[in-house]
Every structure is written in C-alpha cells, then in structure tokens.
Amino acid sequence: MASPSAWPPPPDPAPPRPESAPARTRGRRTAVVVLSVLLAGSLGVGAYLWLTTTRWQEHSASWEDEARGYAGRVATLEAELRATDAELVAAREQLATATARITDLANEKAQLGDENVASQQYLDYQRRVSEAAGVVTSALGACVDGQTQLIGYLEDRDSYDAADVDRFAADVETLCRQASKADDQLQQELRRELDQ
C-alpha cells in the first residue's frame, strides 16, 4: 500500500471567473426596470388615494349641507307645531267663553221675550257654534298630529322616499290651512252673535 504522501496532490481550485461586463449591465437594467415599475405603481396608488380622498371630502360636505337643511326644516316645523298647539288651546278657551256667553245671551233673551223662541234660537245658535267648534278642534288636532308625524319623518329622512315626505308635508300644510279657515269661520259666527 502506498503512503499518503505518494498520492497526487489535489488540483488547485479554479479561481472565480470575473463577471462579464454584459451580465453586470443586464443586472443593472433589470434593477432599474423593477424600480421604475415600483415607482410608477406607487405613483398610481398615490394618485388613486388622493382622488378617492378628494371625492369623499366633497361627498361628505354635500351630506353635511343636506343635514343642515333638514335640521332647519325640522326646527321650522317644530315652531309651527308650537304655534298650532297655542292656536288649539286658544280655540278651546274661546269655545268655553263663547258657550258661557251663549248661555248668558239665551238667558237674557228668555227673560225679555218668548221663552220658547229664545230657547230655540239659543239651541240653534249653540248647535251651529258647537258644530263649528267641533270642526275647528278636529282640524287643529289633525294639523298637530300631521306636523308631529312629519317631524318624525324628517328626523329619520334616510328611511323614507323624499318625494313621499314632500307630498306628506304638502298634505299637512293643507290640513293646517283648513283648520285655520274653520277657526276663522267660528270667529265670524261668534262675532255675529255678539254684535246682535
């Protein structure tokens, strides 16, 4: 058996080959292309985010304006409702006063003339006034109820169709105008009797 020193020495490892110039240039170009694509993608995403943010801000501003408009309308309706409530209270007080006055007038007329004729006039007058007062009370009650319901719709406007809410608001306004006319007719009837 031969000694280890007799074996041939292992060959020297080959020195590393220097990278060729075209390979280095190709690597740089690839890096530049990748970085350019990344930069373009970043710019695209940035532009998209900027546009989205701008549109969202505009959309938010329009919603805020609309909400302010609805809040103003609700405040106006609440003021109208308070005024209508006050009119209803006043109409009821006037009805009580008119009823008391009618009773006094009927008593005076009964004492002055034919008791049956005066009583019949009193009953006719009281019937007309009572009917008119009933119409006024009913109409004012419907007006108040309608305004209360409309305020509820306006406070939750997103749950209802805008055209339906506007149509309902017009109906409530018509009810309130009718109540006002009925009140005017009652006042005329009361003045006519007081003037006699």
N, CA and C atoms as a LAMMPS dump frame, in Angstrom:
ITEM: TIMESTEP
0
ITEM: NUMBER OF ATOMS
588
ITEM: BOX BOUNDS ff ff ff
-5.0000000000000000e+02 5.0000000000000000e+02
-5.0000000000000000e+02 5.0000000000000000e+02
-5.0000000000000000e+02 5.0000000000000000e+02
ITEM: ATOMS id mol type element x y z
1 1 1 N 0.839 -1.171 0
2 1 2 C 0 0 0
3 1 3 C 0.879 1.228 0
4 2 1 N 0.485 2.169 -0.788
5 2 2 C 1.318 3.365 -0.938
6 2 3 C 1.047 4.313 0.18
7 3 1 N 1.989 5.093 0.552
8 3 2 C 1.824 6.051 1.632
9 3 3 C 1.053 7.257 1.143
10 4 1 N 0.401 7.94 2.07
11 4 2 C -0.404 9.076 1.65
12 4 3 C 0.418 10.138 0.981
13 5 1 N 1.644 10.219 1.268
14 5 2 C 2.426 11.26 0.624
15 5 3 C 2.663 10.946 -0.821
16 6 1 N 2.448 9.686 -1.236
17 6 2 C 2.68 9.318 -2.607
18 6 3 C 1.498 9.677 -3.483
19 7 1 N 0.406 9.911 -2.921
20 7 2 C -0.774 10.25 -3.753
21 7 3 C -0.565 11.578 -4.436
22 8 1 N -1.203 11.706 -5.538
23 8 2 C -1.004 13.013 -6.208
24 8 3 C -1.771 14.099 -5.463
25 9 1 N -1.248 15.263 -5.405
26 9 2 C -1.925 16.355 -4.706
27 9 3 C -3.217 16.743 -5.452
28 10 1 N -4.225 17.186 -4.713
29 10 2 C -5.471 17.574 -5.373
30 10 3 C -5.255 18.794 -6.248
31 11 1 N -6.037 18.876 -7.281
32 11 2 C -5.85 20.038 -8.163
33 11 3 C -6.278 21.325 -7.445
34 12 1 N -5.647 22.415 -7.823
35 12 2 C -5.988 23.732 -7.258
36 12 3 C -7.39 24.118 -7.713
37 13 1 N -8.159 24.628 -6.751
38 13 2 C -9.493 25.054 -7.202
39 13 3 C -9.367 26.175 -8.218
40 14 1 N -10.318 26.144 -9.119
41 14 2 C -10.27 27.167 -10.187
42 14 3 C -10.605 28.522 -9.579
43 15 1 N -9.862 29.512 -9.94
44 15 2 C -10.161 30.851 -9.418
45 15 3 C -11.536 31.298 -9.94
46 16 1 N -12.247 32.074 -9.136
47 16 2 C -13.574 32.525 -9.597
48 16 3 C -13.452 33.345 -10.861
49 17 1 N -14.389 33.087 -11.744
50 17 2 C -14.365 33.831 -13.001
51 17 3 C -14.938 35.219 -12.773
52 18 1 N -14.291 36.185 -13.258
53 18 2 C -14.86 37.526 -13.112
54 18 3 C -16.136 37.609 -13.964
55 19 1 N -17.14 38.342 -13.387
56 19 2 C -18.418 38.505 -14.087
57 19 3 C -18.17 39.316 -15.332
58 20 1 N -18.808 38.887 -16.365
59 20 2 C -18.599 39.605 -17.619
60 20 3 C -19.345 40.937 -17.584
61 21 1 N -18.902 41.889 -18.321
62 21 2 C -19.486 43.234 -18.359
63 21 3 C -20.927 43.22 -18.851
64 22 1 N -21.297 42.441 -19.866
65 22 2 C -22.696 42.44 -20.303
66 22 3 C -23.626 41.898 -19.217
67 23 1 N -23.18 40.931 -18.424
68 23 2 C -24.04 40.382 -17.369
69 23 3 C -24.299 41.441 -16.302
70 24 1 N -23.264 42.206 -15.962
71 24 2 C -23.45 43.281 -14.976
72 24 3 C -24.399 44.346 -15.51
73 25 1 N -24.275 44.707 -16.742
74 25 2 C -25.144 45.718 -17.346
75 25 3 C -26.587 45.22 -17.359
76 26 1 N -26.769 43.946 -17.698
77 26 2 C -28.104 43.36 -17.721
78 26 3 C -28.719 43.392 -16.317
79 27 1 N -27.973 43.092 -15.305
80 27 2 C -28.449 43.111 -13.927
81 27 3 C -28.866 44.51 -13.492
82 28 1 N -28.07 45.484 -13.901
83 28 2 C -28.414 46.867 -13.559
84 28 3 C -29.707 47.303 -14.264
85 29 1 N -29.806 46.91 -15.534
86 29 2 C -31.011 47.272 -16.28
87 29 3 C -32.257 46.648 -15.626
88 30 1 N -32.147 45.42 -15.235
89 30 2 C -33.268 44.739 -14.594
90 30 3 C -33.653 45.464 -13.304
91 31 1 N -32.659 45.854 -12.529
92 31 2 C -32.924 46.571 -11.279
93 31 3 C -33.6 47.91 -11.561
94 32 1 N -33.115 48.601 -12.592
95 32 2 C -33.713 49.896 -12.946
96 32 3 C -35.162 49.707 -13.394
97 33 1 N -35.421 48.673 -14.203
98 33 2 C -36.779 48.419 -14.68
99 33 3 C -37.693 48.092 -13.499
100 34 1 N -37.221 47.223 -12.593
101 34 2 C -38.031 46.849 -11.428
102 34 3 C -38.327 48.073 -10.573
103 35 1 N -37.301 48.882 -10.319
104 35 2 C -37.503 50.098 -9.523
105 35 3 C -38.445 51.083 -10.23
106 36 1 N -38.343 51.174 -11.56
107 36 2 C -39.237 52.067 -12.311
108 36 3 C -40.685 51.598 -12.209
109 37 1 N -40.876 50.285 -12.343
110 37 2 C -42.229 49.734 -12.231
111 37 3 C -42.781 49.984 -10.831
112 38 1 N -41.964 49.774 -9.808
113 38 2 C -42.403 50.025 -8.43
114 38 3 C -42.742 51.501 -8.22
115 39 1 N -41.905 52.392 -8.754
116 39 2 C -42.154 53.822 -8.625
117 39 3 C -43.457 54.207 -9.336
118 40 1 N -43.674 53.702 -10.556
119 40 2 C -44.899 54.008 -11.295
120 40 3 C -46.117 53.471 -10.546
121 41 1 N -46 52.256 -10.005
122 41 2 C -47.107 51.682 -9.232
123 41 3 C -47.411 52.519 -8.006
124 42 1 N -46.361 52.958 -7.298
125 42 2 C -46.554 53.8 -6.111
126 42 3 C -47.224 55.119 -6.476
127 43 1 N -46.783 55.724 -7.581
128 43 2 C -47.406 56.979 -8.019
129 43 3 C -48.878 56.759 -8.387
130 44 1 N -49.185 55.647 -9.062
131 44 2 C -50.574 55.337 -9.424
132 44 3 C -51.447 55.157 -8.197
133 45 1 N -50.939 54.397 -7.231
134 45 2 C -51.705 54.179 -6
135 45 3 C -51.884 55.5 -5.256
136 46 1 N -50.837 56.313 -5.192
137 46 2 C -50.932 57.619 -4.525
138 46 3 C -51.964 58.513 -5.198
139 47 1 N -51.972 58.533 -6.528
140 47 2 C -52.945 59.357 -7.252
141 47 3 C -54.366 58.859 -7.006
142 48 1 N -54.539 57.531 -7.02
143 48 2 C -55.862 56.956 -6.75
144 48 3 C -56.34 57.328 -5.351
145 49 1 N -55.483 57.203 -4.36
146 49 2 C -55.85 57.547 -2.985
147 49 3 C -56.172 59.03 -2.858
148 50 1 N -55.413 59.876 -3.528
149 50 2 C -55.674 61.321 -3.479
150 50 3 C -57.044 61.633 -4.081
151 51 1 N -57.356 61.04 -5.258
152 51 2 C -58.654 61.272 -5.893
153 51 3 C -59.795 60.747 -5.02
154 52 1 N -59.606 59.569 -4.452
155 52 2 C -60.646 58.994 -3.593
156 52 3 C -60.892 59.879 -2.378
157 53 1 N -59.832 60.365 -1.774
158 53 2 C -59.969 61.236 -0.595
159 53 3 C -60.682 62.533 -0.964
160 54 1 N -60.333 63.116 -2.082
161 54 2 C -60.967 64.363 -2.528
162 54 3 C -62.459 64.15 -2.779
163 55 1 N -62.793 63.055 -3.462
164 55 2 C -64.218 62.778 -3.727
165 55 3 C -64.971 62.528 -2.429
166 56 1 N -64.367 61.817 -1.519
167 56 2 C -65.021 61.534 -0.238
168 56 3 C -65.272 62.834 0.532
169 57 1 N -64.299 63.738 0.513
170 57 2 C -64.474 65.02 1.2
171 57 3 C -65.631 65.805 0.58
172 58 1 N -65.722 65.81 -0.763
173 58 2 C -66.818 66.522 -1.426
174 58 3 C -68.162 65.884 -1.079
175 59 1 N -68.208 64.568 -1.107
176 59 2 C -69.436 63.84 -0.771
177 59 3 C -69.85 64.13 0.672
178 60 1 N -68.888 64.118 1.567
179 60 2 C -69.165 64.382 2.984
180 60 3 C -69.696 65.804 3.173
181 61 1 N -69.111 66.757 2.461
182 61 2 C -69.564 68.151 2.573
183 61 3 C -71.009 68.287 2.076
184 62 1 N -71.353 67.59 0.983
185 62 2 C -72.728 67.696 0.485
186 62 3 C -73.712 67.079 1.472
187 63 1 N -73.333 65.976 2.117
188 63 2 C -74.217 65.369 3.133
189 63 3 C -74.391 66.302 4.321
190 64 1 N -73.319 66.965 4.718
191 64 2 C -73.425 67.901 5.845
192 64 3 C -74.366 69.05 5.5
193 65 1 N -74.265 69.57 4.266
194 65 2 C -75.162 70.656 3.844
195 65 3 C -76.617 70.187 3.86
196 66 1 N -76.848 68.982 3.352
197 66 2 C -78.212 68.456 3.331
198 66 3 C -78.739 68.247 4.744
199 67 1 N -77.877 67.748 5.635
200 67 2 C -78.296 67.534 7.032
201 67 3 C -78.642 68.868 7.694
202 68 1 N -77.854 69.916 7.419
203 68 2 C -78.159 71.232 7.978
204 68 3 C -79.513 71.735 7.472
205 69 1 N -79.79 71.491 6.185
206 69 2 C -81.076 71.907 5.615
207 69 3 C -82.244 71.208 6.298
208 70 1 N -82.098 69.898 6.525
209 70 2 C -83.165 69.149 7.199
210 70 3 C -83.322 69.601 8.641
211 71 1 N -82.215 69.896 9.292
212 71 2 C -82.304 70.367 10.68
213 71 3 C -83.06 71.697 10.735
214 72 1 N -82.804 72.57 9.777
215 72 2 C -83.532 73.842 9.723
216 72 3 C -85.017 73.632 9.473
217 73 1 N -85.334 72.682 8.598
218 73 2 C -86.742 72.405 8.303
219 73 3 C -87.45 71.823 9.527
220 74 1 N -86.757 70.929 10.249
221 74 2 C -87.34 70.356 11.468
222 74 3 C -87.59 71.462 12.488
223 75 1 N -86.632 72.366 12.633
224 75 2 C -86.806 73.472 13.589
225 75 3 C -88.004 74.34 13.205
226 76 1 N -88.158 74.617 11.912
227 76 2 C -89.296 75.417 11.446
228 76 3 C -90.61 74.701 11.736
229 77 1 N -90.649 73.406 11.454
230 77 2 C -91.872 72.646 11.703
231 77 3 C -92.197 72.569 13.188
232 78 1 N -91.162 72.441 14.013
233 78 2 C -91.41 72.417 15.459
234 78 3 C -91.984 73.754 15.923
235 79 1 N -91.478 74.852 15.366
236 79 2 C -92.023 76.168 15.722
237 79 3 C -93.48 76.282 15.259
238 80 1 N -93.759 75.784 14.043
239 80 2 C -95.141 75.81 13.55
240 80 3 C -96.038 74.945 14.43
241 81 1 N -95.519 73.801 14.867
242 81 2 C -96.299 72.916 15.722
243 81 3 C -96.628 73.598 17.047
244 82 1 N -95.647 74.286 17.623
245 82 2 C -95.906 75.004 18.882
246 82 3 C -96.964 76.092 18.662
247 83 1 N -96.874 76.8 17.524
248 83 2 C -97.862 77.848 17.231
249 83 3 C -99.251 77.244 17.042
250 84 1 N -99.329 76.104 16.365
251 84 2 C -100.62 75.454 16.15
252 84 3 C -101.188 74.948 17.468
253 85 1 N -100.328 74.399 18.328
254 85 2 C -100.785 73.983 19.664
255 85 3 C -101.368 75.168 20.43
256 86 1 N -100.692 76.309 20.333
257 86 2 C -101.181 77.51 21.021
258 86 3 C -102.534 77.931 20.448
259 87 1 N -102.685 77.839 19.114
260 87 2 C -103.972 78.178 18.498
261 87 3 C -105.072 77.236 18.971
262 88 1 N -104.733 75.948 19.1
263 88 2 C -105.72 74.964 19.557
264 88 3 C -106.17 75.277 20.981
265 89 1 N -105.216 75.612 21.838
266 89 2 C -105.559 75.973 23.22
267 89 3 C -106.434 77.228 23.217
268 90 1 N -106.054 78.216 22.409
269 90 2 C -106.83 79.454 22.344
270 90 3 C -108.237 79.184 21.809
271 91 1 N -108.36 78.303 20.8
272 91 2 C -109.68 77.995 20.241
273 91 3 C -110.544 77.313 21.292
274 92 1 N -109.963 76.434 22.087
275 92 2 C -110.743 75.769 23.136
276 92 3 C -111.189 76.769 24.205
277 93 1 N -110.289 77.695 24.544
278 93 2 C -110.667 78.724 25.521
279 93 3 C -111.776 79.605 24.967
280 94 1 N -111.665 79.972 23.692
281 94 2 C -112.703 80.79 23.072
282 94 3 C -114.028 80.045 23.008
283 95 1 N -113.967 78.733 22.762
284 95 2 C -115.181 77.932 22.738
285 95 3 C -115.857 77.938 24.105
286 96 1 N -115.054 77.786 25.159
287 96 2 C -115.616 77.805 26.512
288 96 3 C -116.236 79.169 26.805
289 97 1 N -115.534 80.236 26.424
290 97 2 C -116.05 81.591 26.632
291 97 3 C -117.334 81.803 25.826
292 98 1 N -117.315 81.348 24.556
293 98 2 C -118.485 81.524 23.699
294 98 3 C -119.675 80.736 24.238
295 99 1 N -119.407 79.536 24.734
296 99 2 C -120.506 78.732 25.292
297 99 3 C -121.118 79.426 26.504
298 100 1 N -120.25 79.961 27.354
299 100 2 C -120.752 80.69 28.528
300 100 3 C -121.539 81.921 28.097
301 101 1 N -121.032 82.621 27.102
302 101 2 C -121.717 83.827 26.605
303 101 3 C -123.054 83.459 25.966
304 102 1 N -123.067 82.354 25.216
305 102 2 C -124.315 81.91 24.586
306 102 3 C -125.355 81.6 25.66
307 103 1 N -124.904 80.942 26.701
308 103 2 C -125.829 80.634 27.8
309 103 3 C -126.374 81.915 28.412
310 104 1 N -125.501 82.906 28.631
311 104 2 C -125.941 84.19 29.181
312 104 3 C -126.929 84.884 28.244
313 105 1 N -126.594 84.88 26.948
314 105 2 C -127.478 85.529 25.977
315 105 3 C -128.839 84.833 25.921
316 106 1 N -128.806 83.53 25.951
317 106 2 C -130.078 82.792 25.907
318 106 3 C -130.917 83.11 27.139
319 107 1 N -130.259 83.22 28.27
320 107 2 C -130.993 83.57 29.499
321 107 3 C -131.59 84.97 29.394
322 108 1 N -130.807 85.907 28.867
323 108 2 C -131.304 87.28 28.713
324 108 3 C -132.483 87.325 27.758
325 109 1 N -132.361 86.624 26.628
326 109 2 C -133.436 86.63 25.647
327 109 3 C -134.684 85.948 26.198
328 110 1 N -134.48 84.888 26.941
329 110 2 C -135.631 84.187 27.52
330 110 3 C -136.375 85.092 28.483
331 111 1 N -135.649 85.925 29.207
332 111 2 C -136.292 86.837 30.154
333 111 3 C -137 87.966 29.433
334 112 1 N -136.494 88.395 28.31
335 112 2 C -137.071 89.531 27.6
336 112 3 C -138.27 89.139 26.721
337 113 1 N -138.275 88.011 26.177
338 113 2 C -139.334 87.676 25.227
339 113 3 C -139.875 86.282 25.456
340 114 1 N -140.399 85.787 24.401
341 114 2 C -140.988 84.459 24.432
342 114 3 C -139.905 83.43 24.75
343 115 1 N -140.157 82.723 25.809
344 115 2 C -139.141 81.8 26.292
345 115 3 C -138.887 80.683 25.283
346 116 1 N -139.884 80.209 24.628
347 116 2 C -139.705 79.124 23.657
348 116 3 C -138.9 79.574 22.44
349 117 1 N -139.217 80.76 21.926
350 117 2 C -138.5 81.279 20.75
351 117 3 C -137.028 81.502 21.097
352 118 1 N -136.789 82.112 22.239
353 118 2 C -135.409 82.379 22.656
354 118 3 C -134.644 81.074 22.859
355 119 1 N -135.333 80.108 23.456
356 119 2 C -134.673 78.815 23.692
357 119 3 C -134.334 78.141 22.372
358 120 1 N -135.26 78.23 21.414
359 120 2 C -134.996 77.612 20.108
360 120 3 C -133.841 78.312 19.408
361 121 1 N -133.824 79.662 19.499
362 121 2 C -132.708 80.411 18.902
363 121 3 C -131.398 80.038 19.587
364 122 1 N -131.484 79.938 20.894
365 122 2 C -130.293 79.559 21.656
366 122 3 C -129.798 78.181 21.225
367 123 1 N -130.737 77.245 21.114
368 123 2 C -130.345 75.885 20.731
369 123 3 C -129.773 75.843 19.317
370 124 1 N -130.405 76.596 18.39
371 124 2 C -129.889 76.647 17.018
372 124 3 C -128.493 77.256 16.979
373 125 1 N -128.349 78.355 17.664
374 125 2 C -127.055 79.026 17.69
375 125 3 C -126.001 78.13 18.341
376 126 1 N -126.374 77.534 19.458
377 126 2 C -125.423 76.674 20.159
378 126 3 C -125.042 75.475 19.28
379 127 1 N -125.997 74.938 18.548
380 127 2 C -125.704 73.819 17.657
381 127 3 C -124.719 74.236 16.57
382 128 1 N -124.972 75.431 15.951
383 128 2 C -124.065 75.91 14.895
384 128 3 C -122.66 76.151 15.444
385 129 1 N -122.591 76.8 16.599
386 129 2 C -121.291 77.098 17.193
387 129 3 C -120.595 75.806 17.62
388 130 1 N -121.361 74.888 18.2
389 130 2 C -120.768 73.623 18.635
390 130 3 C -120.23 72.836 17.449
391 131 1 N -121.002 72.823 16.343
392 131 2 C -120.522 72.134 15.143
393 131 3 C -119.26 72.786 14.603
394 132 1 N -119.286 74.125 14.542
395 132 2 C -118.107 74.84 14.053
396 132 3 C -116.911 74.603 14.966
397 133 1 N -117.15 74.625 16.285
398 133 2 C -116.057 74.4 17.23
399 133 3 C -115.529 72.974 17.118
400 134 1 N -116.439 72.025 16.894
401 134 2 C -116.002 70.643 16.702
402 134 3 C -115.13 70.501 15.471
403 135 1 N -115.531 71.183 14.385
404 135 2 C -114.737 71.149 13.158
405 135 3 C -113.362 71.762 13.409
406 136 1 N -113.319 72.897 14.117
407 136 2 C -112.048 73.564 14.414
408 136 3 C -111.163 72.664 15.262
409 137 1 N -111.729 72.095 16.311
410 137 2 C -110.94 71.239 17.203
411 137 3 C -110.404 70.033 16.457
412 138 1 N -111.264 69.413 15.654
413 138 2 C -110.845 68.243 14.883
414 138 3 C -109.751 68.613 13.879
415 139 1 N -109.947 69.728 13.17
416 139 2 C -108.977 70.146 12.161
417 139 3 C -107.642 70.518 12.792
418 140 1 N -107.686 71.252 13.91
419 140 2 C -106.434 71.609 14.579
420 140 3 C -105.741 70.368 15.128
421 141 1 N -106.509 69.412 15.639
422 141 2 C -105.918 68.159 16.123
423 141 3 C -105.234 67.4 14.999
424 142 1 N -105.898 67.337 13.817
425 142 2 C -105.299 66.661 12.662
426 142 3 C -104.028 67.382 12.218
427 143 1 N -104.054 68.71 12.265
428 143 2 C -102.871 69.506 11.9
429 143 3 C -101.714 69.204 12.847
430 144 1 N -101.976 69.205 14.137
431 144 2 C -100.929 68.939 15.13
432 144 3 C -100.378 67.525 14.956
433 145 1 N -101.29 66.55 14.786
434 145 2 C -100.85 65.163 14.592
435 145 3 C -99.997 65.028 13.337
436 146 1 N -100.434 65.676 12.253
437 146 2 C -99.679 65.621 10.992
438 146 3 C -98.305 66.236 11.129
439 147 1 N -98.222 67.385 11.809
440 147 2 C -96.921 68.029 11.982
441 147 3 C -96.001 67.187 12.857
442 148 1 N -96.557 66.558 13.88
443 148 2 C -95.747 65.697 14.738
444 148 3 C -95.201 64.524 13.937
445 149 1 N -96.052 63.921 13.114
446 149 2 C -95.623 62.8 12.294
447 149 3 C -94.582 63.247 11.268
448 150 1 N -94.77 64.427 10.666
449 150 2 C -93.825 64.949 9.685
450 150 3 C -92.463 65.185 10.318
451 151 1 N -92.439 65.707 11.526
452 151 2 C -91.159 65.926 12.221
453 151 3 C -90.447 64.589 12.408
454 152 1 N -91.191 63.557 12.765
455 152 2 C -90.591 62.229 12.905
456 152 3 C -89.993 61.748 11.595
457 153 1 N -90.723 61.968 10.479
458 153 2 C -90.198 61.56 9.176
459 153 3 C -88.929 62.331 8.831
460 154 1 N -88.919 63.625 9.114
461 154 2 C -87.758 64.452 8.767
462 154 3 C -86.55 64.108 9.624
463 155 1 N -86.77 63.706 10.847
464 155 2 C -85.642 63.343 11.704
465 155 3 C -85.003 62.033 11.252
466 156 1 N -85.738 61.2 10.528
467 156 2 C -85.203 59.942 10.026
468 156 3 C -85.416 59.888 8.517
469 157 1 N -85.053 60.946 7.829
470 157 2 C -85.351 61.139 6.41
471 157 3 C -84.777 60.036 5.526
472 158 1 N -83.628 59.465 5.898
473 158 2 C -82.997 58.438 5.072
474 158 3 C -83.857 57.184 4.966
475 159 1 N -84.785 56.957 5.893
476 159 2 C -85.618 55.755 5.872
477 159 3 C -86.835 55.913 4.96
478 160 1 N -87.068 57.119 4.42
479 160 2 C -88.276 57.351 3.623
480 160 3 C -87.908 57.94 2.273
481 161 1 N -88.799 57.761 1.317
482 161 2 C -88.639 58.336 -0.007
483 161 3 C -88.868 59.846 0.089
484 162 1 N -87.941 60.632 -0.458
485 162 2 C -88.016 62.093 -0.348
486 162 3 C -89.302 62.64 -0.969
487 163 1 N -89.734 62.08 -2.091
488 163 2 C -90.959 62.563 -2.741
489 163 3 C -92.177 62.293 -1.86
490 164 1 N -92.196 61.137 -1.191
491 164 2 C -93.316 60.829 -0.293
492 164 3 C -93.352 61.784 0.884
493 165 1 N -92.172 62.101 1.438
494 165 2 C -92.115 63.02 2.578
495 165 3 C -92.586 64.408 2.148
496 166 1 N -92.159 64.857 0.963
497 166 2 C -92.586 66.172 0.473
498 166 3 C -94.101 66.193 0.231
499 167 1 N -94.64 65.105 -0.307
500 167 2 C -96.078 65.013 -0.54
501 167 3 C -96.833 65.047 0.791
502 168 1 N -96.311 64.331 1.787
503 168 2 C -96.94 64.324 3.1
504 168 3 C -96.883 65.717 3.715
505 169 1 N -95.753 66.416 3.548
506 169 2 C -95.628 67.781 4.079
507 169 3 C -96.669 68.697 3.442
508 170 1 N -96.909 68.538 2.141
509 170 2 C -97.924 69.361 1.464
510 170 3 C -99.312 69.037 2.004
511 171 1 N -99.587 67.748 2.265
512 171 2 C -100.888 67.361 2.83
513 171 3 C -101.089 67.964 4.219
514 172 1 N -100.023 67.952 5.018
515 172 2 C -100.117 68.522 6.369
516 172 3 C -100.369 70.022 6.282
517 173 1 N -99.701 70.682 5.337
518 173 2 C -99.912 72.12 5.174
519 173 3 C -101.365 72.404 4.791
520 174 1 N -101.952 71.567 3.926
521 174 2 C -103.361 71.726 3.536
522 174 3 C -104.27 71.546 4.747
523 175 1 N -103.983 70.512 5.576
524 175 2 C -104.782 70.293 6.791
525 175 3 C -104.74 71.525 7.693
526 176 1 N -103.557 72.079 7.865
527 176 2 C -103.408 73.235 8.761
528 176 3 C -104.125 74.465 8.197
529 177 1 N -104.107 74.636 6.866
530 177 2 C -104.84 75.756 6.262
531 177 3 C -106.34 75.581 6.472
532 178 1 N -106.83 74.355 6.329
533 178 2 C -108.25 74.09 6.553
534 178 3 C -108.63 74.364 8.006
535 179 1 N -107.751 74.01 8.931
536 179 2 C -108.013 74.278 10.348
537 179 3 C -108.093 75.778 10.589
538 180 1 N -107.201 76.522 9.948
539 180 2 C -107.206 77.975 10.105
540 180 3 C -108.495 78.579 9.539
541 181 1 N -108.959 78.066 8.373
542 181 2 C -110.211 78.562 7.794
543 181 3 C -111.389 78.256 8.711
544 182 1 N -111.413 77.033 9.259
545 182 2 C -112.501 76.655 10.157
546 182 3 C -112.505 77.556 11.389
547 183 1 N -111.325 77.885 11.896
548 183 2 C -111.23 78.781 13.052
549 183 3 C -111.744 80.172 12.692
550 184 1 N -111.417 80.654 11.489
551 184 2 C -111.912 81.972 11.053
552 184 3 C -113.439 81.981 10.976
553 185 1 N -114.033 80.903 10.468
554 185 2 C -115.492 80.83 10.37
555 185 3 C -116.138 80.825 11.758
556 186 1 N -115.514 80.1 12.689
557 186 2 C -116.031 80.091 14.062
558 186 3 C -115.972 81.49 14.664
559 187 1 N -114.866 82.183 14.448
560 187 2 C -114.732 83.541 14.988
561 187 3 C -115.792 84.47 14.404
562 188 1 N -116.085 84.328 13.093
563 188 2 C -117.12 85.16 12.472
564 188 3 C -118.488 84.876 13.084
565 189 1 N -118.783 83.606 13.308
566 189 2 C -120.071 83.229 13.912
567 189 3 C -120.193 83.81 15.311
568 190 1 N -119.104 83.745 16.079
569 190 2 C -119.126 84.295 17.44
570 190 3 C -119.305 85.817 17.42
571 191 1 N -118.605 86.481 16.508
572 191 2 C -118.736 87.957 16.412
573 191 3 C -120.14 88.361 15.999
574 192 1 N -120.729 87.592 15.063
575 192 2 C -122.085 87.911 14.587
576 192 3 C -123.08 87.885 15.74
577 193 1 N -122.983 86.88 16.605
578 193 2 C -123.925 86.768 17.716
579 193 3 C -123.671 87.855 18.74
580 194 1 N -122.402 88.16 18.975
581 194 2 C -122.079 89.19 19.972
582 194 3 C -122.517 90.577 19.499
583 195 1 N -122.519 90.778 18.185
584 195 2 C -122.916 92.067 17.636
585 195 3 C -124.431 92.272 17.71
586 196 1 N -125.2 91.223 17.86
587 196 2 C -126.665 91.367 17.888
588 196 3 C -127.173 91.895 19.2
